[in-house]
Amino acid sequence: MQIERVEQSRRRWLPTAGIVASIGLGIWVGWTFANVGGFVEQIALWVGVLMAGFGGGRLFRRSLQSRRNRQR
């Protein structure tokens, strides 16, 4: 019994648009509101912004895939 090998693409990992936007928004919000609240509040804010960015990137990628599938 032979096992077929599926070659993985050697493309480098690139951040999605949602991740880049969330990082930029997180930096801006953290810089703007640095004096507001304590350290715990700032960490919670950054984590929320980054999680929203990861979710947004995933949704953006799925919409692109579904659009490509419709064109075929």
Helices and strands as residue ranges (DSSP letters): H 17-32, H 39-71
